[in-house]
């Protein structure tokens, strides 16, 4: 809850108030852990935008209730369902302390556990841990198995998260400016959207999801190629400079 409130730029107290007023849907629960997602964040940003435009909480509650019940006003809120459908395909993994130790051996230290909790990779649920992503867990396990200290993996993960957030901000800015700006402005003002317009925006957003992922994958792959070639060339030159004859690449 604290993470969601921070991302939305509100206090936890305000978030609890919105939840009590049923302005946001309940979180998905796993044991004693409450999972909030991008849908909740988008709803909070919708509320903030409507408040900025002078809507009262009572009026906002009526609009959101109408949207949730499938009435036409749902189209007026920026195609919320399409915009906030999850982009990630991550599966949380429940682990006992023993299972976590099987993955990372002696690297399961208080310092590394604290860092994992701080980044958000791990959460505690009773006597178990919950890792946020099967893919990230598997990747971290493989890196540690190949000699990379878990502390280094976590430090790199923190930097990757920051760069990923920056890329996401860039994509969202482009989409908001060139695709959704007019629609969102009109929707917040209460202007109706024609069904054909709703369909067009929905199709556009659905197309942009795989496009953005493809761009990141292509750019990262090419960047890795460049860096690996540069590293090998540097290694070869160091070998020649030391009289070792270098290596064949």
N, C-alpha and C positions, 0 to 999 in steps of 0.2 A: 504493500500500500504506500509506503514511504517513497519507493522508487517511482511509482506512477504519479504521485503528487508532485515530486520533483520534476519529472519530465513535462508535466502539464503546467508547471509554474504556479501551483497553488499549495496551500497548507494541507496537512493530513486532516486537520479538523474540518476544512472546507470539503474535502473529498468525502469524509464520513457524512457530512450534512447532505451532499448530493446523493449519496447512496441511500440515506434514510428517506429522502424525498423521491426515491426511485427515478432519479434523473439519469442514472447509469445502470446497466444491467448487473446482476450479481456476478462475482468472479467464478471461474471454474475451480472446484476444490479437489485436492488430492490429499486425503487425510486432513491434517491441520493446516496445510498450506493453501493459500488462496492465490490463484494464478490470474493476473490481469494481463491483457494483451493490447495490441494496437487498436482493436475495436473500442476498448474503454478509453484509450488516449484520444482517439479521434472524436469520440463523443464529448469528452471534456473540452477539447478545442472548439467543437461546435458550440457548446454552451458558452464558452468565453467569447466567441465571435458574436453570438446573439446578444450577450450582455453588453458588449461594446457598442452594439447598434441600438441599444435602448430598450431591449425586450426585458420584461420582468421574469423572475423565476417561475411565477405561475403560468405566464404565457408560454415560456419555454417548455414547461412540463406538459402543457396541452399539445404543443407541436410534436414533442418527442413521443408522447403517448399515441398520437395519431399515426406517426411514422411507424412505430412498433406494431400497431394494429393493422398496418397495410393500407391505410387510407391515402388519398392522393397527395396529402401534404408531405408524404415521404419523399416525393420527388423534389420538394422545395428545400430539402436539407443537404443538397450536394451529392446525391446518389450515395448515401452513407454506406449501404451494404456493399457496393462495388468498390468504393474507395478504401475500405478498411478490411476487406477480406485478407487473411494472412498471406504475406509474401513468402514467409519461411515455411519449411517443411520439417521442422525439428521435433524430435520425439524425446521427451524427458525420460531419464533413466533412474530408477530407484536402486540404491546401493547400501548394503550394510557396511559398517566400518571395515570388516574383514574383506569384503569385495573391493572396497576402495583401495585397501592395502595391496590386494592382488594386482591391481592396475599399476600402482606407482611405487610399490615396495617401500624402501626406506625414505623416499621423498615425501611421504605423508607426515609432514611436520606441522606443529602449531602455526608456524609462519606461513607455510604454503596453504594450509586450510583457511587461515584468515584472509589471505589474498584471494583465494577462490571464492569465498563468501562475499568479499568486497566487490569483486568484478561481477559477480552474479552467476558464475558457473555452477556453484553449489548452493543449495538451501538445506536447512535441517528440518526434518519432520520426525519428531519423536526420537527413536533410536536409529533412524536411517538418514542417509543423505539423498537428495534428489539433484541429479545433474541436469542442466537445462537442455542439453543436446547430445543425442547418441553420436552424431557425426563428430562433434568437437571432442567428446570423451574418447572416441576411437583414435582421432588424430593425435590428441595429447598422449595417449598411451603408447602409440607407435613412436612418437618422437622421444619419449623417455626411454623406451626399449632400445632405441638406437643411440643412446648416450647423451641426449640433451637433458640437462637438469630440469626438474619440474619448475623450479623458480624462474628459470630462463623462459620456459614455455609460457608461464603465466605473465611474465613481463612483456613478452612479445604479443600475447593475446590482448593485453591491455592496449598496446599500441595499435594492433589490428582493429580493435573495436573503435578506437578514435577515428582511424582512417575510414572505416566502414560508415560511421555516423556522418562523416564529412561528405562521402560520396552520396549517401542517401539524401542529405540536405540539398546537394546539387541537383539530383534528379527531381526531387519534390519541387524545388524552385522552378525548374524548367517546365514541369508539368503544370504547376499552378499558374505560371505566367502565361504560357502559350496555349494551354488546353482548357483550364478550369476557371480562370480568373473571372470571365464574364458570367459563367454559370453560377459560381459560388456567390458572387456579388448579388445577382438577381435572386437567387434562392434565399439568401439571408434577408433580402428586402421583402420576401413574400410573393414574388412574382411567379406565376405558374410556368412550368416547363412543358412543352409539347411532348407527347409520347415518342415521336420520332427523334426529338432532341435528346431525350433520356436514353434511348436506344443507341444513338450515335456516340454519346459520351461513354456509356457503359462499354461498348465495343472497343473504343479507343483505349480506355484504361486497361482492359483485359489484354490488349495487344502490347501495351507498354511494359507490363510485368516481365514477360520473357525477354523483351528487348533490353531492358536495363540489366538483367542478369547476364545476358549474352555479352553486353559491352564490358562489364566488369571482368568476366571470365576471359575474354579475348585480350583485354589490356593487361591483366595480371599475367597471362601466359606469355605474352610478348615481352613484358618487363622481366619475367624470370629468365627468358632466353637471353636477353641482353645482359643481365647481371651475371648469369652463369658463364657466358662467353668472356665477359670482362674479368671475372675472377680467375678463369683458367688461363687467360692471357697474362694476367699479373703473376700467377703462379709460375708460368713458363719463363717469364722474364727474370723472376727472382732466382730460378734455377740456373739460368744462363749466367747471371751475374755472380753466382757463388761458385761457378766453375763446374757445376754438377751436370751440365749438358742438357738441362731442362727435361721436358717430357713431351711425348708425342700426343697431340690433340687433334 
